[in-house]
Amino acid sequence: MKEIHRIQHIGWLRAAVLGANDGIVSTASLVIGVAASQASHGSILIAAVAGLVSGSMAMATGEYVSVSSQADTEKAALDQEREELTHDDAGERRELAAVYVRRGLDLRLARQVADQLMSHDALGAHARDELGISEITTARPLQAAGASALSFAVGAALPLAVVALAPPAWLAPLVAGAALVALAGLGALAARTGGAPMLPGAIRVTFWSALAMAATYGVGALFGTAIA
């Protein structure tokens, strides 16, 4: 029976949680800041839509560039390792054996393990045990970009829906309240999925998100008063 560990989900989970969290926080903060400036309801709605679209594209672009850089680094390391295996097989066997010695094997057993693994898949053994590259951690730029863009849009849809439905007089507090409840749930869910305690995750994301919304509300109120 194949065991399933939560760490296997860490790549897409990180991108999805980051995207949804940013979608809620940034769009809610934008809406609250614009509302605090005494803008019209139509202007606030347009700002929310613009925040959703631009934020989704920015998240996808940023995640793609970041993870692509990681993928390029991994490829370069693998190319170098492949070259070393071609020209110095014996040295690479000693190097891999030394890795296992540092992990607790005696030298004789470490050499046997290194020889067996390199006979089966030399590059895979060095990638996994020397470089720390595996199927779980390998960079996937398109997957990360897609997950970030989609999750940002899903997160941003919440404050956008509140803006569309809420009475203008109660818009800012309703957006803030809905966003904070959703963020607390998201933080708890992310912690549960990753096998971590739920309460610290929920508190952490709620506190910093509330601080971000308060800051943008203050900026909106300040500049709205100044312009008026």
N, C-alpha and C positions, 0 to 999 in steps of 0.2 A: 504493500500500500504506500503510495507516494504521499509524503508529508507536505503540507502547505503552510508556509510561514508568511507572516504579515510583511516581512521585509521585501518579499517579492513584488509588492505593490508600491514600493517607495517612490519609484520614478514618476508614474502617472499620478500618484496620490499627492506628491509635493506640488506638481504643476496645477492639478485641479483645485486643491485647497487654496493655493496662493492666488489663482485666478478668481475663484469665487469670493474670497475674502477681499481682494482688491476691488472687485466689481461692486460689492455692497458698500465698502468704506468710501471709495473715491466718488461714486455716484451720489451716495447719500450726503457726503460732505459737500460736494458741488451744489446739490439741490439746496441744502440748508444755508450755505453761504449766499447763494443767489436770492433765496427767499428772505434772508436777513437784510438784504440791500433794498427791500421793498419793491422788487421787480414784479411785473404782472404774472399771473398764473400761466399765460401762454409762453412767456419768456422762460419761466422755470421749467416748463415741460420740454421746450426746445433744448435747453441746457442739459436736461436729463438724457434725452435721446442722443445728443451729440457726445455726451460723456460715455454712454454705452458703446457707441460705434467706435469712437476714437480710442477708448480704453481697450476694447477687444483687439483692435489692430495693433496697438502699442504692445500689449501683452504678448500677442503672437509673434511679433517681430523681435521683441527683446528676448523671449524664450528661445526662439529659433536661432538667433545669433549666438546667444550664450551656450546653448547645448551643442551647436555646430562647432564652436571653438573647442568644447570638450571633446567632441568626436574627432576633430582634427588632431588634437593632442594625443588621443588614444591611438589613432592610425599611425602617427609618426613614431610613437613608442613601439608599436607592433612591427613596423617596418624595420626599425633599428634592431629589434630582437630577432627578427627573421634573418637579417644580415649577419648578426653575431652567431646564430645557430649554424648558418652555412659555412662560416669561416673558422669557427672555434667550438666545435661540438663538445670536446672534452672540457674546455673551460666553462661552458654553459652547464654541463652536468655537475661540475664542482660548485658552481654558483647556486644551482637549485638545491643541491644537497645541503649547502650552508644555510639556506633558508629553513630547511626542515630541522637542522641542528638547533637553530635559534628558537624553534618552536617546541623543542624538548626531545627530539629523537637522538639516539646515539649515532655516531658518525657512520658506522657500518650500515645500520638500518636506513639512515637518511640517504646514503648512496644507492641502496637497493631501490628505495621508493623513487628516487630521481630517475634511475635507469628505467624502471618499469613505466613511469608516467611519460618519459620522453620517448620511449619506444612506441607508446600508444598515440600521443599527440604532444610533440615537443613544444610547439608554439603555444598551444592551449595551456599547458602546464606552466610555462613561464608567464603567460598573460595573467593567469589566475593567481599563482602563488608568489611571483616576483613583482608584477606590476599592479596587482589588485583589480584587474579588469575581468568581469564575468558577465554572463547573460543578464543577471539581475541589475548590475550597475552600469552596463554599457549605455552610452549616450544615444538617444533616438530623437533627433531634432524635430521632425515632422509630428511625431506623436506628442511631444511636449508642447509644441506651438499650438496644435489643434486643441489639446486639452485646456491650455491656458485661455485661448480665445473663447472657446465654448463656455467654460466655467465662469469667465469674467462676464460674459453676456447674460448668463443665467443669474449670477449674483446681482448685476446691475438692473435686471428686470424688476427686482423687488422694489427698490425706491422709485423706479419709473412708474410702476403700477400704483403705488401710494400717491404719487404726485397726480396721476390721472384721475384718481377716485376721491382723494381727500378734499374736504372743504378748505378753501384758501386760508382761512383764519387759523386752522389747526395743522397746516401743512408741515411746518418745521418739526413740531413735537411728534407728530405721527410718523414722519419719515425716520426721525431719530429712534423712536421707540421700536418700530418694526425692524429697523436695521440692527439694533443692538440685540434684540431677541434672536434674530436670524444668525447673527454672528456668534452669539453664545452657543447656539445649537450646532453651528458649523465647527466651532472649536472643539466642542465635546465629541462630535462625530469623528472628526479627524483624529483626535486622541484615541478614541475607542477602536477605530480601524487600524491604527498603528500599534495598539496594545498598550498605550500609555494611560495614566490616570485622566479621567474626563474633566474633573473640576478645575485643576490648574490650567488646562488648555482653554476652557471656556472663560475663566476669569482673565487670563492674559489677553486674549483677543478682544474681549469686551472693554477692558480698561483702555487699551491703546486706541481702539476705534472711537470710544467716547471722547478721548482727548483730541483726536483728529477732527471730529465733528465740532467740538467746542471751539477749536482754533479757527476753523473756516467760518463758523457762525460769527465769531468776533471780527474777523476780517471783513465779512460781508456787511455787518452792521456798521463798522467804522467807515468803510468807503461809501456805503449807501447814505450815511448821514452827511459825510463830507461833500458828496456830489449834490445831494439835495440842498 
